[in-house]
């Protein structure tokens, strides 16, 4: 008796491959891009420190997170400054003394990072490097010298702290450092931070100026090398008090920092990290008992 062979179902013809719906794909990518831009414009964005104007508190190569909402939104909030300039602000708020903010000069679409020193209605002057706020000197206390690695300060691929060569020392570890004199400045709300003011120069004196309503006065912590509210626009400064509509956010914390020695070689990616700077808050500590405005 012949065995009955198993019968196998006849395979169905291979279905035609479905065509890609390019319209749906493009729509999905566009929505994703819009979501990223919205977050970048309204919530937070990354920021890179390219200059030494905020040394010692911000170093060249620091990567930050900047929150976009603390002072409301304006034309400068939009990513890549796509909106036309305007004085309009949505849900406006005023910074606090000592906040580190992103501001745009009146004549260029560039992001500057500086510290809030004067608020609307303040009278502010600088005399021999000391801030005079509403007729009272802002306290400055001499601190121990700050040690900054020489090879850690690169500006667009070149050393940019040559103005500190007189402070260059060779330490016991065999490395070169700048040991720079530092001052601790404390504003009326108790915000305290370090500044460097190592030489006499034009920006050490600034005539008393009234900060108009809706404006703030901004200065860099590296006082002798910062184009800020003390400097005219032709000097690439901010040209006086800055409209709050030109302030695009507040610096919150450092995510990571590279010392400038990074190359294509992956071995340098780890060695160039400044590990101690990661996740450092950029909100200044407050001294208890300081008089508020």
Rosetta blueprint (number, residue, H / E / L):
1 X L
2 X L
3 X L
4 X L
5 X L
6 X L
7 X L
8 X L
9 X L
10 X L
11 X L
12 X L
13 X L
14 X L
15 X L
16 X L
17 X L
18 X L
19 X L
20 X L
21 X L
22 X H
23 X H
24 X H
25 X H
26 X H
27 X H
28 X H
29 X H
30 X H
31 X H
32 X H
33 X H
34 X H
35 X H
36 X H
37 X H
38 X H
39 X H
40 X H
41 X H
42 X H
43 X L
44 X E
45 X E
46 X E
47 X E
48 X E
49 X L
50 X L
51 X L
52 X L
53 X L
54 X L
55 X L
56 X L
57 X L
58 X L
59 X L
60 X L
61 X L
62 X E
63 X E
64 X E
65 X E
66 X E
67 X E
68 X L
69 X L
70 X L
71 X L
72 X L
73 X E
74 X L
75 X H
76 X H
77 X H
78 X L
79 X H
80 X H
81 X H
82 X L
83 X L
84 X L
85 X L
86 X L
87 X L
88 X L
89 X L
90 X E
91 X L
92 X L
93 X L
94 X L
95 X L
96 X L
97 X L
98 X L
99 X L
100 X E
101 X E
102 X E
103 X E
104 X E
105 X L
106 X L
107 X L
108 X L
109 X L
110 X L
111 X E
112 X E
113 X E
114 X E
115 X E
116 X E
117 X E
118 X E
119 X L
120 X L
121 X L
122 X L
123 X E
124 X E
125 X E
126 X E
127 X E
128 X L
129 X L
130 X E
131 X E
132 X E
133 X E
134 X L
135 X L
136 X E
137 X E
138 X L
139 X E
140 X E
141 X E
142 X E
143 X E
144 X E
145 X E
146 X E
147 X E
148 X E
149 X E
150 X H
151 X H
152 X H
153 X L
154 X E
155 X E
156 X L
157 X L
158 X E
159 X E
160 X L
161 X L
162 X H
163 X H
164 X H
165 X H
166 X H
167 X H
168 X E
169 X E
170 X E
171 X L
172 X L
173 X L
174 X L
175 X L
176 X E
177 X E
178 X E
179 X E
180 X E
181 X E
182 X E
183 X E
184 X E
185 X E
186 X E
187 X L
188 X L
189 X L
190 X L
191 X E
192 X E
193 X E
194 X E
195 X E
196 X E
197 X L
198 X L
199 X L
200 X L
201 X L
202 X H
203 X H
204 X H
205 X L
206 X E
207 X E
208 X E
209 X E
210 X E
211 X L
212 X L
213 X L
214 X L
215 X E
216 X E
217 X E
218 X E
219 X E
220 X L
221 X L
222 X E
223 X H
224 X H
225 X H
226 X L
227 X L
228 X L
229 X L
230 X L
231 X L
232 X L
233 X H
234 X H
235 X H
236 X L
237 X L
238 X L
239 X L
240 X L
241 X L
242 X E
243 X E
244 X H
245 X H
246 X H
247 X E
248 X E
249 X E
250 X E
251 X E
252 X E
253 X E
254 X E
255 X E
256 X E
257 X E
258 X E
259 X L
260 X L
261 X L
262 X L
263 X L
264 X L
265 X L
266 X L
267 X H
268 X H
269 X H
270 X H
271 X H
272 X L
273 X E
274 X L
275 X H
276 X H
277 X H
278 X L
279 X L
280 X L
281 X E
282 X L
283 X L
284 X L
285 X E
286 X E
287 X L
288 X L
289 X L
290 X L
291 X L
292 X L
293 X L
